[in-house]
């Protein structure tokens, strides 16, 4: 991802529901945001 989400990854839960997260080491995820494409500015 780019911009404010440059260190993040995304996972599409439903067609317009996206989870933004970061990997923190080998076995930890930091959940950053959950929302629609328009809410997240994607």
N, CA, C, O and CB atoms as a CASP TS submission, in Angstrom:
PFRMAT TS
TARGET T0000
AUTHOR 0000-0000-0000
METHOD Language model
MODEL 1
PARENT N/A
ATOM      1  N   UNK     1       0.845  -1.171   0.000  1.00  0.00           N
ATOM      2  CA  UNK     1       0.000   0.000   0.000  1.00  0.00           C
ATOM      3  C   UNK     1       0.893   1.239   0.000  1.00  0.00           C
ATOM      4  O   UNK     1       2.095   1.149   0.253  1.00  0.00           O
ATOM      5  CB  UNK     1      -0.963  -0.004   1.219  1.00  0.00           C
ATOM      6  N   UNK     2       0.294   2.395  -0.286  1.00  0.00           N
ATOM      7  CA  UNK     2       1.067   3.631  -0.388  1.00  0.00           C
ATOM      8  C   UNK     2       0.462   4.721   0.486  1.00  0.00           C
ATOM      9  O   UNK     2      -0.579   4.528   1.113  1.00  0.00           O
ATOM     10  CB  UNK     2       1.138   4.102  -1.844  1.00  0.00           C
ATOM     11  N   UNK     3       1.126   5.860   0.517  1.00  0.00           N
ATOM     12  CA  UNK     3       0.627   6.994   1.288  1.00  0.00           C
ATOM     13  C   UNK     3       0.645   6.713   2.778  1.00  0.00           C
ATOM     14  O   UNK     3       1.608   6.157   3.306  1.00  0.00           O
ATOM     15  CB  UNK     3      -0.778   7.350   0.852  1.00  0.00           C
ATOM     16  N   UNK     4      -0.433   7.104   3.454  1.00  0.00           N
ATOM     17  CA  UNK     4      -0.485   6.908   4.909  1.00  0.00           C
ATOM     18  C   UNK     4      -0.523   5.432   5.302  1.00  0.00           C
ATOM     19  O   UNK     4      -0.293   5.100   6.465  1.00  0.00           O
ATOM     20  CB  UNK     4      -1.698   7.614   5.483  1.00  0.00           C
ATOM     21  N   UNK     5      -0.807   4.554   4.361  1.00  0.00           N
ATOM     22  CA  UNK     5      -0.893   3.116   4.625  1.00  0.00           C
ATOM     23  C   UNK     5       0.361   2.374   4.139  1.00  0.00           C
ATOM     24  O   UNK     5       0.304   1.159   3.947  1.00  0.00           O
ATOM     25  CB  UNK     5      -2.141   2.531   3.951  1.00  0.00           C
ATOM     26  N   UNK     6       1.492   3.067   3.933  1.00  0.00           N
ATOM     27  CA  UNK     6       2.656   2.467   3.280  1.00  0.00           C
ATOM     28  C   UNK     6       3.227   1.246   4.007  1.00  0.00           C
ATOM     29  O   UNK     6       3.791   0.369   3.352  1.00  0.00           O
ATOM     30  CB  UNK     6       3.729   3.497   3.144  1.00  0.00           C
ATOM     31  N   UNK     7       3.103   1.157   5.314  1.00  0.00           N
ATOM     32  CA  UNK     7       3.616   0.007   6.062  1.00  0.00           C
ATOM     33  C   UNK     7       2.534  -1.031   6.336  1.00  0.00           C
ATOM     34  O   UNK     7       2.749  -1.961   7.113  1.00  0.00           O
ATOM     35  CB  UNK     7       4.224   0.469   7.374  1.00  0.00           C
ATOM     36  N   UNK     8       1.376  -0.879   5.705  1.00  0.00           N
ATOM     37  CA  UNK     8       0.218  -1.723   6.007  1.00  0.00           C
ATOM     38  C   UNK     8      -0.111  -2.679   4.866  1.00  0.00           C
ATOM     39  O   UNK     8       0.371  -2.543   3.742  1.00  0.00           O
ATOM     40  CB  UNK     8      -0.991  -0.858   6.312  1.00  0.00           C
ATOM     41  N   UNK     9      -0.943  -3.636   5.202  1.00  0.00           N
ATOM     42  CA  UNK     9      -1.504  -4.577   4.239  1.00  0.00           C
ATOM     43  C   UNK     9      -3.015  -4.500   4.356  1.00  0.00           C
ATOM     44  O   UNK     9      -3.543  -3.980   5.339  1.00  0.00           O
ATOM     45  CB  UNK     9      -0.985  -6.039   4.481  1.00  0.00           C
ATOM     46  N   UNK    10      -3.712  -5.022   3.344  1.00  0.00           N
ATOM     47  CA  UNK    10      -5.175  -4.998   3.402  1.00  0.00           C
ATOM     48  C   UNK    10      -5.741  -6.389   3.189  1.00  0.00           C
ATOM     49  O   UNK    10      -5.141  -7.235   2.525  1.00  0.00           O
ATOM     50  CB  UNK    10      -5.743  -4.031   2.356  1.00  0.00           C
ATOM     51  N   UNK    11      -6.904  -6.600   3.768  1.00  0.00           N
ATOM     52  CA  UNK    11      -7.631  -7.861   3.633  1.00  0.00           C
ATOM     53  C   UNK    11      -9.091  -7.504   3.367  1.00  0.00           C
ATOM     54  O   UNK    11      -9.734  -6.845   4.183  1.00  0.00           O
ATOM     55  CB  UNK    11      -7.478  -8.773   4.924  1.00  0.00           C
ATOM     56  N   UNK    12      -9.607  -7.942   2.222  1.00  0.00           N
ATOM     57  CA  UNK    12     -11.002  -7.658   1.874  1.00  0.00           C
ATOM     58  C   UNK    12     -11.906  -8.701   2.536  1.00  0.00           C
ATOM     59  O   UNK    12     -11.888  -9.876   2.169  1.00  0.00           O
ATOM     60  CB  UNK    12     -11.204  -7.653   0.320  1.00  0.00           C
ATOM     61  N   UNK    13     -12.693  -8.256   3.510  1.00  0.00           N
ATOM     62  CA  UNK    13     -13.602  -9.119   4.258  1.00  0.00           C
ATOM     63  C   UNK    13     -14.854  -9.398   3.422  1.00  0.00           C
ATOM     64  O   UNK    13     -15.300 -10.541   3.320  1.00  0.00           O
ATOM     65  CB  UNK    13     -13.984  -8.471   5.616  1.00  0.00           C
ATOM     66  N   UNK    14     -15.412  -8.349   2.830  1.00  0.00           N
ATOM     67  CA  UNK    14     -16.561  -8.395   1.921  1.00  0.00           C
ATOM     68  C   UNK    14     -16.202  -7.499   0.742  1.00  0.00           C
ATOM     69  O   UNK    14     -15.165  -6.838   0.782  1.00  0.00           O
ATOM     70  CB  UNK    14     -17.914  -7.925   2.631  1.00  0.00           C
ATOM     71  N   UNK    15     -17.019  -7.454  -0.302  1.00  0.00           N
ATOM     72  CA  UNK    15     -16.660  -6.620  -1.460  1.00  0.00           C
ATOM     73  C   UNK    15     -16.306  -5.168  -1.112  1.00  0.00           C
ATOM     74  O   UNK    15     -15.416  -4.596  -1.741  1.00  0.00           O
ATOM     75  CB  UNK    15     -17.797  -6.619  -2.439  1.00  0.00           C
ATOM     76  N   UNK    16     -16.971  -4.564  -0.134  1.00  0.00           N
ATOM     77  CA  UNK    16     -16.642  -3.183   0.230  1.00  0.00           C
ATOM     78  C   UNK    16     -16.363  -3.045   1.724  1.00  0.00           C
ATOM     79  O   UNK    16     -16.724  -2.036   2.330  1.00  0.00           O
ATOM     80  CB  UNK    16     -17.778  -2.247  -0.173  1.00  0.00           C
ATOM     81  N   UNK    17     -15.728  -4.046   2.317  1.00  0.00           N
ATOM     82  CA  UNK    17     -15.300  -3.984   3.715  1.00  0.00           C
ATOM     83  C   UNK    17     -13.848  -4.428   3.767  1.00  0.00           C
ATOM     84  O   UNK    17     -13.514  -5.567   3.439  1.00  0.00           O
ATOM     85  CB  UNK    17     -16.207  -4.879   4.645  1.00  0.00           C
ATOM     86  N   UNK    18     -12.985  -3.496   4.190  1.00  0.00           N
ATOM     87  CA  UNK    18     -11.543  -3.729   4.142  1.00  0.00           C
ATOM     88  C   UNK    18     -10.953  -3.605   5.543  1.00  0.00           C
ATOM     89  O   UNK    18     -11.267  -2.672   6.282  1.00  0.00           O
ATOM     90  CB  UNK    18     -10.856  -2.735   3.172  1.00  0.00           C
ATOM     91  N   UNK    19     -10.092  -4.561   5.898  1.00  0.00           N
ATOM     92  CA  UNK    19      -9.328  -4.520   7.144  1.00  0.00           C
ATOM     93  C   UNK    19      -7.906  -4.103   6.792  1.00  0.00           C
ATOM     94  O   UNK    19      -7.266  -4.728   5.947  1.00  0.00           O
ATOM     95  CB  UNK    19      -9.352  -5.913   7.890  1.00  0.00           C
ATOM     96  N   UNK    20      -7.409  -3.051   7.435  1.00  0.00           N
ATOM     97  CA  UNK    20      -6.036  -2.589   7.254  1.00  0.00           C
ATOM     98  C   UNK    20      -5.244  -3.053   8.476  1.00  0.00           C
ATOM     99  O   UNK    20      -5.673  -2.847   9.611  1.00  0.00           O
ATOM    100  CB  UNK    20      -5.965  -1.016   7.075  1.00  0.00           C
ATOM    101  N   UNK    21      -4.093  -3.677   8.244  1.00  0.00           N
ATOM    102  CA  UNK    21      -3.287  -4.191   9.344  1.00  0.00           C
ATOM    103  C   UNK    21      -1.800  -4.080   9.033  1.00  0.00           C
ATOM    104  O   UNK    21      -1.401  -3.892   7.884  1.00  0.00           O
ATOM    105  CB  UNK    21      -3.655  -5.642   9.639  1.00  0.00           C
ATOM    106  N   UNK    22      -0.984  -4.202  10.087  1.00  0.00           N
ATOM    107  CA  UNK    22       0.476  -4.232   9.968  1.00  0.00           C
ATOM    108  C   UNK    22       0.985  -5.526  10.582  1.00  0.00           C
ATOM    109  O   UNK    22       0.448  -5.996  11.585  1.00  0.00           O
ATOM    110  CB  UNK    22       1.130  -2.993  10.661  1.00  0.00           C
ATOM    111  N   UNK    23       2.013  -6.098   9.984  1.00  0.00           N
ATOM    112  CA  UNK    23       2.702  -7.235  10.599  1.00  0.00           C
ATOM    113  C   UNK    23       3.711  -6.687  11.594  1.00  0.00           C
ATOM    114  O   UNK    23       4.522  -5.824  11.262  1.00  0.00           O
ATOM    115  CB  UNK    23       3.404  -8.139   9.521  1.00  0.00           C
ATOM    116  N   UNK    24       3.652  -7.192  12.806  1.00  0.00           N
ATOM    117  CA  UNK    24       4.595  -6.803  13.857  1.00  0.00           C
ATOM    118  C   UNK    24       5.392  -8.042  14.241  1.00  0.00           C
ATOM    119  O   UNK    24       5.025  -8.737  15.189  1.00  0.00           O
ATOM    120  CB  UNK    24       3.854  -6.188  15.108  1.00  0.00           C
ATOM    121  N   UNK    25       6.449  -8.326  13.544  1.00  0.00           N
ATOM    122  CA  UNK    25       7.237  -9.517  13.826  1.00  0.00           C
ATOM    123  C   UNK    25       6.638 -10.728  13.131  1.00  0.00           C
ATOM    124  O   UNK    25       5.789 -10.607  12.247  1.00  0.00           O
ATOM    125  CB  UNK    25       7.328  -9.760  15.334  1.00  0.00           C
ATOM    126  N   UNK    26       7.096 -11.890  13.547  1.00  0.00           N
ATOM    127  CA  UNK    26       6.691 -13.149  12.916  1.00  0.00           C
ATOM    128  C   UNK    26       5.272 -13.588  13.265  1.00  0.00           C
ATOM    129  O   UNK    26       4.591 -14.198  12.440  1.00  0.00           O
ATOM    130  CB  UNK    26       7.645 -14.230  13.306  1.00  0.00           C
ATOM    131  N   UNK    27       4.826 -13.285  14.474  1.00  0.00           N
ATOM    132  CA  UNK    27       3.563 -13.868  14.940  1.00  0.00           C
ATOM    133  C   UNK    27       2.600 -12.852  15.551  1.00  0.00           C
ATOM    134  O   UNK    27       1.793 -13.201  16.412  1.00  0.00           O
ATOM    135  CB  UNK    27       3.851 -14.936  15.950  1.00  0.00           C
ATOM    136  N   UNK    28       2.680 -11.607  15.112  1.00  0.00           N
ATOM    137  CA  UNK    28       1.803 -10.584  15.677  1.00  0.00           C
ATOM    138  C   UNK    28       1.306  -9.648  14.578  1.00  0.00           C
ATOM    139  O   UNK    28       2.068  -9.241  13.701  1.00  0.00           O
ATOM    140  CB  UNK    28       2.537  -9.784  16.774  1.00  0.00           C
ATOM    141  N   UNK    29       0.013  -9.312  14.640  1.00  0.00           N
ATOM    142  CA  UNK    29      -0.597  -8.349  13.726  1.00  0.00           C
ATOM    143  C   UNK    29      -1.133  -7.175  14.528  1.00  0.00           C
ATOM    144  O   UNK    29      -1.673  -7.359  15.619  1.00  0.00           O
ATOM    145  CB  UNK    29      -1.728  -9.007  12.890  1.00  0.00           C
ATOM    146  N   UNK    30      -0.986  -5.984  13.997  1.00  0.00           N
ATOM    147  CA  UNK    30      -1.593  -4.795  14.589  1.00  0.00           C
ATOM    148  C   UNK    30      -2.746  -4.388  13.686  1.00  0.00           C
ATOM    149  O   UNK    30      -2.531  -4.017  12.533  1.00  0.00           O
ATOM    150  CB  UNK    30      -0.548  -3.622  14.759  1.00  0.00           C
ATOM    151  N   UNK    31      -3.966  -4.455  14.200  1.00  0.00           N
ATOM    152  CA  UNK    31      -5.145  -4.065  13.432  1.00  0.00           C
ATOM    153  C   UNK    31      -5.236  -2.545  13.450  1.00  0.00           C
ATOM    154  O   UNK    31      -5.262  -1.932  14.517  1.00  0.00           O
ATOM    155  CB  UNK    31      -6.449  -4.718  14.008  1.00  0.00           C
ATOM    156  N   UNK    32      -5.285  -1.933  12.253  1.00  0.00           N
ATOM    157  CA  UNK    32      -5.192  -0.481  12.137  1.00  0.00           C
ATOM    158  C   UNK    32      -6.546   0.167  11.888  1.00  0.00           C
ATOM    159  O   UNK    32      -6.931   1.073  12.627  1.00  0.00           O
ATOM    160  CB  UNK    32      -4.240  -0.112  11.026  1.00  0.00           C
ATOM    161  N   UNK    33      -7.278  -0.271  10.870  1.00  0.00           N
ATOM    162  CA  UNK    33      -8.579   0.313  10.516  1.00  0.00           C
ATOM    163  C   UNK    33      -9.471  -0.732   9.892  1.00  0.00           C
ATOM    164  O   UNK    33      -8.995  -1.722   9.339  1.00  0.00           O
ATOM    165  CB  UNK    33      -8.407   1.497   9.557  1.00  0.00           C
ATOM    166  N   UNK    34     -10.760  -0.508   9.983  1.00  0.00           N
ATOM    167  CA  UNK    34     -11.771  -1.332   9.337  1.00  0.00           C
ATOM    168  C   UNK    34     -12.796  -0.384   8.747  1.00  0.00           C
ATOM    169  O   UNK    34     -13.297   0.495   9.448  1.00  0.00           O
ATOM    170  CB  UNK    34     -12.431  -2.352  10.338  1.00  0.00           C
ATOM    171  N   UNK    35     -13.118  -0.546   7.465  1.00  0.00           N
ATOM    172  CA  UNK    35     -14.109   0.326   6.853  1.00  0.00           C
ATOM    173  C   UNK    35     -14.278   0.051   5.377  1.00  0.00           C
ATOM    174  O   UNK    35     -13.637  -0.838   4.817  1.00  0.00           O
ATOM    175  CB  UNK    35     -13.732   1.762   7.059  1.00  0.00           C
ATOM    176  N   UNK    36     -15.147   0.822   4.757  1.00  0.00           N
ATOM    177  CA  UNK    36     -15.377   0.690   3.317  1.00  0.00           C
ATOM    178  C   UNK    36     -14.233   1.373   2.565  1.00  0.00           C
ATOM    179  O   UNK    36     -13.435   2.102   3.153  1.00  0.00           O
ATOM    180  CB  UNK    36     -16.757   1.309   2.909  1.00  0.00           C
ATOM    181  N   UNK    37     -14.168   1.122   1.255  1.00  0.00           N
ATOM    182  CA  UNK    37     -13.142   1.758   0.435  1.00  0.00           C
ATOM    183  C   UNK    37     -13.224   3.285   0.551  1.00  0.00           C
ATOM    184  O   UNK    37     -12.200   3.954   0.686  1.00  0.00           O
ATOM    185  CB  UNK    37     -13.287   1.325  -1.038  1.00  0.00           C
ATOM    186  N   UNK    38     -14.435   3.828   0.499  1.00  0.00           N
ATOM    187  CA  UNK    38     -14.582   5.289   0.556  1.00  0.00           C
ATOM    188  C   UNK    38     -14.221   5.843   1.936  1.00  0.00           C
ATOM    189  O   UNK    38     -13.624   6.916   2.023  1.00  0.00           O
ATOM    190  CB  UNK    38     -16.016   5.688   0.196  1.00  0.00           C
ATOM    191  N   UNK    39     -14.567   5.144   3.005  1.00  0.00           N
ATOM    192  CA  UNK    39     -14.209   5.592   4.353  1.00  0.00           C
ATOM    193  C   UNK    39     -12.695   5.631   4.551  1.00  0.00           C
ATOM    194  O   UNK    39     -12.171   6.500   5.247  1.00  0.00           O
ATOM    195  CB  UNK    39     -14.846   4.678   5.399  1.00  0.00           C
ATOM    196  N   UNK    40     -12.002   4.675   3.929  1.00  0.00           N
ATOM    197  CA  UNK    40     -10.553   4.568   4.098  1.00  0.00           C
ATOM    198  C   UNK    40      -9.776   5.350   3.049  1.00  0.00           C
ATOM    199  O   UNK    40      -8.553   5.460   3.137  1.00  0.00           O
ATOM    200  CB  UNK    40     -10.139   3.122   4.053  1.00  0.00           C
ATOM    201  N   UNK    41     -10.466   5.888   2.069  1.00  0.00           N
ATOM    202  CA  UNK    41      -9.803   6.653   1.026  1.00  0.00           C
ATOM    203  C   UNK    41      -9.020   5.800   0.055  1.00  0.00           C
ATOM    204  O   UNK    41      -7.992   6.225  -0.475  1.00  0.00           O
ATOM    205  CB  UNK    41      -8.898   7.650   1.638  1.00  0.00           C
ATOM    206  N   UNK    42      -9.514   4.585  -0.179  1.00  0.00           N
ATOM    207  CA  UNK    42      -8.819   3.671  -1.104  1.00  0.00           C
ATOM    208  C   UNK    42      -9.410   3.726  -2.487  1.00  0.00           C
ATOM    209  O   UNK    42      -8.946   3.023  -3.385  1.00  0.00           O
ATOM    210  CB  UNK    42      -8.871   2.242  -0.588  1.00  0.00           C
TER
END
